[in-house]
Amino acid sequence: MNLLIQLDVQLFLLINHLQNRFLDALVLGINWITEGGLLWLLICFFILIFCKKEKKRKIILILITLLINSWLVNVPLKLFLFRTRPNEAIEGVKILGKIWSNNSFPSGHIAASVAALLILAYLFRIRQRWFIFSSITFILFLGFARVYVGMHYPTDVLGGIIVGLVSSAVIIWLDKQVKFPEEKNEFG
């Protein structure tokens, strides 16, 4: 276990000390757009405007997924598996942006993003390679960004991926158990 922690810290330091102006701007932008679920709320708004009336449940499922990730999974995990932010445990951490809490594990940004992308793919039956490739690239870059700005260790990012996978799997399972009236066109 000690070796894993050492590798985690070394990888964190390597990524955190790569900083330059171009990367600073890029990662601050991606962190800002994903802060507080802003990106996913914008996507829900887009769906609300452009989708047919019977597709509105999709927005509800995306929002429920984000809520579950944030309040029912991520917050309790951070309290139970308390891990201090890297800047509190390591000397010389370069911080970019605001630090929101003392708890680092798991990454809420990553958990919400993984879950939201999986729910979008499920609800809209997106199977195209471009979407899969873009989603994986987005998650990897967001994970890199969270380490780069000094907010998370790499294992926090991995934990966020696992939380996002599990919570979206639960939502998808629940969705398959419940039949919505909109699907039968009873209200259309």
C-alpha positions as CSV (number, residue, x, y, z in Angstrom):
1,M,0.0,0.0,0.0
2,N,2.9,2.4,0.8
3,L,4.3,1.8,-2.7
4,L,0.9,2.8,-4.2
5,I,0.8,6.0,-2.2
6,Q,4.4,6.8,-3.2
7,L,3.6,6.3,-6.9
8,D,0.4,8.3,-6.5
9,V,2.4,11.2,-5.0
10,Q,5.2,11.0,-7.6
11,L,2.7,11.0,-10.5
12,F,0.8,13.9,-8.9
13,L,4.1,15.9,-8.6
14,L,5.1,15.1,-12.2
15,I,1.7,16.4,-13.6
16,N,1.4,19.3,-11.2
17,H,4.8,20.7,-12.1
18,L,4.2,20.6,-15.9
19,Q,2.6,24.0,-15.7
20,N,2.9,26.6,-18.5
21,R,0.6,29.4,-19.6
22,F,-1.1,27.5,-22.4
23,L,-1.9,24.5,-20.2
24,D,-2.9,26.8,-17.3
25,A,-5.6,28.5,-19.5
26,L,-6.8,25.1,-21.0
27,V,-7.2,23.4,-17.6
28,L,-8.7,26.4,-15.9
29,G,-11.3,26.5,-18.7
30,I,-12.2,22.8,-18.4
31,N,-12.4,23.0,-14.6
32,W,-14.6,26.1,-14.8
33,I,-17.1,24.5,-17.3
34,T,-17.4,21.4,-15.2
35,E,-17.6,23.2,-11.8
36,G,-20.8,22.6,-10.0
37,G,-22.2,20.6,-12.9
38,L,-22.4,23.6,-15.2
39,L,-21.6,21.7,-18.4
40,W,-24.2,19.1,-17.6
41,L,-26.8,21.7,-16.7
42,L,-26.2,23.4,-20.1
43,I,-26.5,20.0,-21.9
44,C,-29.9,19.4,-20.0
45,F,-31.0,22.9,-21.1
46,F,-30.1,22.1,-24.7
47,I,-32.0,18.9,-24.5
48,L,-35.0,20.7,-23.0
49,I,-35.1,23.2,-25.9
50,F,-34.4,20.8,-28.8
51,C,-35.9,17.5,-27.9
52,K,-39.4,16.2,-28.3
53,K,-41.8,16.5,-25.4
54,E,-41.7,12.8,-24.7
55,K,-37.9,12.9,-24.3
56,K,-38.1,15.2,-21.2
57,R,-37.6,12.2,-18.8
58,K,-34.0,12.1,-20.2
59,I,-33.3,15.4,-18.6
60,I,-34.7,14.2,-15.3
61,L,-32.5,11.1,-15.4
62,I,-29.4,13.1,-16.1
63,L,-30.2,15.5,-13.2
64,I,-31.0,12.6,-10.9
65,T,-27.7,11.0,-11.8
66,L,-25.8,14.2,-11.0
67,L,-27.7,14.6,-7.7
68,I,-26.9,11.0,-6.7
69,N,-23.3,11.5,-7.6
70,S,-23.0,14.7,-5.7
71,W,-25.0,14.3,-2.6
72,L,-25.7,10.6,-2.0
73,V,-22.3,9.2,-3.1
74,N,-19.6,11.8,-3.4
75,V,-20.2,13.8,-0.3
76,P,-20.6,10.8,2.1
77,L,-17.5,9.1,0.5
78,K,-15.4,12.2,1.0
79,L,-16.5,12.4,4.7
80,F,-16.0,8.7,5.3
81,L,-12.8,8.2,3.3
82,F,-11.3,11.5,4.3
83,R,-8.2,12.3,2.3
84,T,-6.6,15.7,2.5
85,R,-6.0,17.7,-0.7
86,P,-2.4,17.4,-2.1
87,N,-1.5,21.0,-1.1
88,E,-2.1,20.1,2.6
89,A,0.0,17.0,2.5
90,I,2.8,17.9,0.1
91,E,5.3,20.8,0.0
92,G,5.5,22.8,-3.2
93,V,2.2,22.0,-4.7
94,K,1.2,24.5,-7.4
95,I,-2.4,25.5,-7.0
96,L,-4.4,26.9,-9.8
97,G,-7.9,28.1,-9.0
98,K,-10.0,27.8,-5.8
99,I,-9.9,24.8,-3.5
100,W,-13.5,23.9,-2.4
101,S,-13.0,21.5,0.5
102,N,-10.4,19.7,2.5
103,N,-11.5,16.3,1.1
104,S,-9.9,14.9,-2.0
105,F,-11.1,11.4,-2.6
106,P,-13.0,10.7,-4.9
107,S,-13.0,13.4,-7.6
108,G,-16.5,14.8,-7.9
109,H,-15.8,16.4,-11.2
110,I,-14.8,13.1,-12.7
111,A,-17.6,11.1,-11.1
112,A,-20.3,13.5,-12.4
113,S,-18.7,13.6,-15.8
114,V,-18.4,9.9,-16.2
115,A,-21.9,9.3,-15.0
116,A,-23.4,12.1,-17.2
117,L,-21.7,10.9,-20.3
118,L,-22.8,7.3,-19.7
119,I,-26.3,8.3,-19.1
120,L,-26.3,10.5,-22.2
121,A,-25.0,7.5,-24.3
122,Y,-27.6,5.2,-22.8
123,L,-30.6,7.5,-23.1
124,F,-29.9,8.6,-26.6
125,R,-28.5,5.2,-27.7
126,I,-25.3,6.7,-28.8
127,R,-22.9,4.0,-29.9
128,Q,-20.7,5.8,-32.4
129,R,-17.0,5.5,-32.1
130,W,-16.5,9.3,-32.2
131,F,-18.7,9.7,-29.1
132,I,-16.9,7.0,-27.2
133,F,-13.5,8.3,-28.2
134,S,-14.5,11.9,-27.4
135,S,-15.9,10.9,-24.0
136,I,-12.8,8.9,-23.0
137,T,-10.6,11.8,-24.2
138,F,-12.7,14.3,-22.2
139,I,-12.6,12.2,-19.0
140,L,-8.8,11.7,-19.3
141,F,-8.1,15.3,-19.9
142,L,-10.4,16.4,-17.1
143,G,-8.6,13.9,-14.8
144,F,-5.3,15.4,-15.9
145,A,-6.7,18.9,-15.3
146,R,-7.8,18.0,-11.8
147,V,-4.3,16.8,-10.9
148,Y,-2.6,19.6,-12.8
149,V,-4.4,22.3,-10.8
150,G,-3.4,20.6,-7.5
151,M,-6.9,19.5,-6.5
152,H,-6.6,15.7,-6.7
153,Y,-4.2,12.8,-6.7
154,P,-4.3,10.4,-9.7
155,T,-6.1,7.8,-7.4
156,D,-8.8,10.4,-6.6
157,V,-9.4,10.5,-10.4
158,L,-9.6,6.7,-10.6
159,G,-12.0,6.7,-7.6
160,G,-14.2,9.3,-9.4
161,I,-14.3,7.1,-12.5
162,I,-15.4,4.1,-10.4
163,V,-18.1,6.2,-8.6
164,G,-19.3,7.5,-11.9
165,L,-19.5,4.0,-13.5
166,V,-21.3,2.5,-10.5
167,S,-23.8,5.4,-10.0
168,S,-24.7,5.5,-13.7
169,A,-25.1,1.7,-13.8
170,V,-27.5,2.0,-10.9
171,I,-29.5,4.7,-12.7
172,I,-29.6,2.7,-15.9
173,W,-30.8,-0.4,-14.0
174,L,-33.5,1.6,-12.2
175,D,-34.6,3.2,-15.5
176,K,-35.0,-0.3,-17.0
177,Q,-37.2,-1.3,-14.0
178,V,-39.6,1.6,-14.4
179,K,-41.9,2.2,-17.4
180,F,-42.6,5.8,-18.0
181,P,-46.0,6.9,-19.5
182,E,-44.1,9.1,-22.1
183,E,-42.6,5.9,-23.7
184,K,-46.1,4.6,-24.5
185,N,-47.2,8.0,-26.0
186,E,-50.1,8.2,-23.6
187,F,-49.6,11.9,-23.0
188,G,-48.4,13.0,-26.4
